[in-house]
Amino acid sequence: GQCMLVGWRTRGMHPWVARRVAEGACGAVILTHDNAPTPAALLALTTELNALVPAGAPPLIVSADQEGGAVSHLSPPLARFPSLTTLGAVDDVGLTARVAAALGRDLLSVGVTMNLAPVLDVCTDPNNGVVPGRVFGGDPEKVARHGEAFVRALQAAGVLACAKHFPGHGGTRDDSHHVLPRVAATVESLRRVELVPFLSVAETVAAVMVAHVVYEGVDRELPAT
């Protein structure tokens, strides 16, 4: 259970989750706006969750999917920050760092300790149906620069970062929430493009989210997960 991250869609504490946390059988939760209507209610919920963790158990990781822009699952009640695409278009690494720091402070103020961000995909397919509006751009070096700044600033603010979607969702047209996308990428092409941003944060980022995508040049049958 310490390896599981769980969420629920109802307001306030979920009894099943409360029991698992109290047993030390849940390592992480993910919260959305469905769980709390105000910042005060969100803080009360995270405080209640942390109080349930038994002595000697690892601290509970409280996470959110708060990338900025459209994927801001705690907005409202929290403020909605600019999308990564907007930050990439401005192309001011200092601004990206300031936004990530402010986002981190906002999350930490309500007890959220991990953010499922930043998206480090390199958008290589103009018909991509998953990551437009969520990525820094289509140039791997640019995505790496902004990704490094975002991770560093978010974690300096006290919130763990999660780079996604490894090894890259930027070349897909299908949404892996619904179907299994396939990409004709080789190990060599991944190293030239998709892996560049992930390698840039490999020694600093707290976590990595794996893409549920088949990379045919690596394995024609099994997805990266």
N, C-alpha and C positions, 0 to 999 in steps of 0.2 A: 503493500500500500504506500510506502514511502516513495515509490517510483511513479505514483500516479498523480496526475493533475486533474481535478474534477470541478465541474461547474453545475449550476442549476438555474432554472428560468423563473423561479418564484421570488416574491419579495421577502427580504429578511433571511434569517437562518433556516437552513434545511435540516430537519431532524436526522436524516440518515447521515449527512455530512458531519453534523455535530457529533454523532456517536463515533464515527470513524476517526475524527480528529482527536477526540478524547481517549480513544484506544491507542493512539500513536500509529494508526493504520491509514493515514493520509498525509502525503508529504507536501501537497500544494493544491491550491484552489485557484479558479479563474472567475473573476467577477465582471458583470456587465451592468448596464443601466436598469436591467430587469430586477436586480437585487436590492437597489436602494434609490429612492427618489431625490435625495439631497446629499450634499457633502457630509453633513452631520450624521445622517443615517448610514452612510457608507463607512465613516469612521467608527461608528458604534458597532457595525457588523464586523469589521476587521478586528476591533478590540475584543469583541466577544469570541471570535475565532481563536485569537492568540491566547486568550485566557483558558481555553479548553486543552491546549497542548500539555500533555503530561510531563512531569519532571523527568529529565534525562533524554527526552525525545528531541530530535533535531527541530530547529525553528520551522514554523510553517511558512512556506513561500506563498505570498498572496500576489497573484498576477492579474494582468489586464491586457487586452488587445487594444492598445492606444497608440497607433502609429502616427496620428495626425491626419487631417483631411477626412475622407469618407469613412475610413476604418478607425473609428474612435468610439469604442463600445461603452465607454463611461461618460460620453458626452450627449446630452446632459446626464448627470448633474455637473460634471466637471467641464471646464472650458475646452473648446475645440481648437487645437493648434493647426498651423498651416500643414498642408500635405508635404511629403518628401519630394513630390514632383515640383511643387512651388519652390521649395528650397533649392532644388537642383537647377531650376530655371534662373533663379537669382544668382546662383553659383558663388555665394559668399560663405566660405567655410566657417568663418567667425559667427555669422548669423545662425548657421545650422547648429553650432555648439551652444549658442545662447538659447535657442528654441528647445534643444534637448535638455538643457539644464533646467529651464523653466517647467518643462513637461515633467521632469523628474521630481522637482519640488512639489508640484501639484499632486502627483501620485502619492508621494511619501506623506503628504499632509493628511491623507485619508487612510494611511496604512497599507498602501499597495507597494510591494517591495520588488516586483519584477514586471517589466514591460516586454510584451512580445513584439519587439521592434529593435532595430530598424530592418526594413526590407532592403536586402542587398542584391536583389535580382538586377541583371542588366537587360533592359528591354530591347531584344534583338528582332522581334517580330512585330511589325506595325499593326497586325491584326490580333495581337495578344488580347485574350478576353479576361485576364486575371489581374495583371499588375499595373496597367496604365492608371495614372493618378496616384500610385503608391510607391513609385521608385524614383531615385534621383536622376535617372536618365538612361541613355543607351551607350554611353562610353564607360568601359570598365574602370579606367583610371579615375574618372570623375566620381563614379559611384564609390570607389574605394576611398577617395579623399573625404567625401562627406560622411561615408559610413564610419570611418575612423573617428571623425570629430563627434558624431552623434553618440557612438558607443562610449567614448571617453567622457563626454560631458554628462550623459545620463548616469553612468556608474559613479562619477564623482559626486553627483547629487544624492547618491545612496540607493539607487534603484538598479537592479540587475538588468542587463540588456540581453536580448535574444536575436541573433542574426538569422534571417530567413530569406528565401526558402532554398536551402542547400541541396544540390549543387547549382541550382538556378531554375527559376520558373519563367524567365524572360523570353524563352523561345517557344512557348506553348500557346495554343489557341483555345484549348479546352480547359474548363475549370475542374480541378482535381477534387473539389467537393462533390462532384456529380459523376464524373467519368474518369478513366485512367488515361491521362495524356501520354503521348509518345513523342520523343524528340530524337532526331537523327544526329545526335551529338557524339563525338568521339572523345576519348580522354585528352587528346591533343587540343581539340577545339575548346573543350571545357577549361583547360589550363590557360589558353590564350584570352578567354573572355570571361566566362561565368565564374570561375574560381578566384579571379583577381581580387574582388572586394572581400571575399571570405578569408582569403589568405592574409589580407591586410589587417584583419582584426583577430586572427586565430589565437594570438597569445594574450589577448586582453578581454574578449567578450565572454560573458558568463555562460552562455548557452547558445545552441544552434538548433533551429527547427529544420527538419529534413523535408524535402519536397516529395510528395507522392506522385512521382513522374518516372516513366521508363525512359532511360537514356540508352538508345539502341546500340551505340558504339561501345557501351560498357557492359550491358546485359540486356538481351533482347526480350527477356521474359519478366524479370523481377523489377519492380520499381525501386527507387533509391531507399525508400523506407525499409 
